[in-house]
Amino acid sequence: QGYKSELSQLQERKESILTSYNWPGCSTTETLIQDFAAFQTRLHTQQDHLQKEISELRVQEKLAQIAGQLQAGEPCMLCGSTEHPNIAHSPSVKQALEEKQQALKEHRQEEKSFAELQQTIQKITAQTETIQHAIQQADERNTMLEKKCAQHEQQHLWPDYQSGDSETIRARMDSLRRANKTIEDLQQARKQ
């Protein structure tokens, strides 16, 4: 009974944790593992995409810095030209870069929370499996003991007392007591 109560508490804790992380309830551990794997793949894909965008924005930011340093008649650091007819101006690059970096920071926090969720669920799943195994062993032991008890009862049948009727048993016990008393009396008389 204790194992089953503990198992129920673990299931409730698991559901509570999944709910607290806004994770949809899953019917089986296998489904949860598959959902976790798919979610982790999405997280990595999103992170790769964000890092690529950040890299591109850093290149644009560096180009904007170089463009900001160009002086008429002086050679460009990139191409060496002394003429600069179309200087690129990108004031929004810095803001876009900051937004993407913030998004990456939030994404990493989400990934950290997901890793914590995954660890907690793995621990609960391991505990659940341990308890289920213990319950199975206890059930098997109980079944074995019940069989042994049944075999023992079959080997030691006492047909006169199988009825289970307490009045009949009491009457037979009284009869046996009287018979024992008679035997004792006869043995006493014989000794005299």
N, C-alpha and C positions, 0 to 999 in steps of 0.2 A: 504494500500500500504506500510505503514511504517513497519508493522509487517512482511510482506512478504520479505521486504528488509533485515530486521534484521535476519529473519530465514535463508535467503540465506547466509548472512555473517557468521552466526554460523556454517552452513554446511561447508563453505569454511575453516573456522578456524579449525574445527574438522579434515577435510581432511589434512590440512597443518600440524597440530600437529601429526597426525598419520604418515604422511610422514616423518616428522623430527625425529621420533623415529624409522624409518624404519619398521613401522608396516603396513602390507598390508591393503588396503582399504576394508571395509566390507559393504555389501549392506544394512544391517539392524542393528538396535541396538541389537536385540536378537542374531544375529550372532556374533556381536562384544563381547557381554557378554559371550557367549559360548567360543569364541576364547580366551578371557581374562582368563576365568576359566581354560581352558586346559593349557594355557601358565603358569599360576600360579602353577598349579599342577606339571608341568614339572620343574619349578624353585625349588619348595620344594623337589621334588625327587632328583634333582641334588645336592641341598644343603645337604640333608641327606646323599647322597652317599659321597660327599666330606668330611663331618664331620666324617663319619665312617672311610674313608681312613686316615684322619688326626689322629684319635684315634689309629688306628693300627700302623701308623708310629711313634707316640709318645711312644707306647709300645716298638716298635723295637728300638727306640732311647734310651729309658731307659735301655733296655737289653744290648745295645751296651755300654752304660756308665758303667753298672755293669761289663760287660765282660772286659772292659778296666781297671777296678780296681782289677781284679783277680791277685793274687800272687801265685806262685807255692808253694804248701804245706799249704797254708792258706785256711780255709773253704769258700765255695761259700755262698754269702748272700741269695741266693734263695734256693739251694738244700742242702747246708752244706757239699758237697763233697770237699775233699782236693786235688783231682786229676782233672785237667782241660785239657783233651786231645784235645777237639775240640772247642776252643774259637771262638765265632762268632765275625766277624769283618764286620762292615757295615758302611763304610764311606759315602756311597751315601744316607743313610737314612736322614741325616740332610738336604741335598740339596733337596731331594724329599719332605721332610716335608715343607721346605720353599716354594717350587713350589705349593704344595697343599694349603698352607695358603694364598699365593698370589692369587691362583685361587678362593679360598673362598671369599677373600676380593673383587675381581672383580665381583664375583657372587652376593655378597651382594649389591654392587653398582648397578648392573643390576636390582636387585630386588627393590632397592630404586627408580630407574628411572621408573621402571614399575609401582610402586605404585603411583608415581607422574602423570604418563600418565593416569592411571586408574582414579585418582581423577579429573584430568582436563576433561577427557572425560565424567565422571559422571556429572560434573557441566554443561558442554555444553549440555549434553543430557537433564538435568533437565530444563535448560533455553529453549531449543528447544521445549520440551513438554509444557512448560508454554506458549510460543508464539503460538504454534499450537492450544492450548486450547483457547487462546485469539482470534485467527483468526476464529476458529469454532464458538465462541460466537458472534463475529462481523458478520459473515456470517448469523447466525441464526437470529440476530437482524435485519439485512438488509432484509432478506426474510420476516420477520414479518412486517416490515415497508412497504415493497412493497405491501404486501397483504392488509394492512390497507389503503394505498393510493388507491389501486384498488377498495376496498370496498367504500371508500369515493367518488371516481369518479362515481361509479355506482349509489350511492344514490343521487348525485347532478348533474345528466345529464341535459344539456341544449341543446336539439336537434338542435335548430336553430344555435347554435355556435359550433357544434361538427365537422363541416367540416374541420376546420383548415385553410380554404382559407381566407387569410387576406383581400382581396378585398371584398368578400361577407360580412365578419364581419364589415368592414368599412362602406359599403353601408347600412347595417342594423342599425349600430350605428347612421349614419346620418339621417336615416328615423326616428329613435326613438327621436333624438334631435329635428327634425322638429315637430314631434307629441307633444312632451313636450312643445315646443314653442307655438304651436297652443292652447294647453290646458291652458297655462299661459295667453295667449292673451284673451281667452274666459273668464277666471276667472276675469281678469282685467276689461273687458267690462261689466261683470255682476255686479261688485262692483260699477260701475259708474252709 
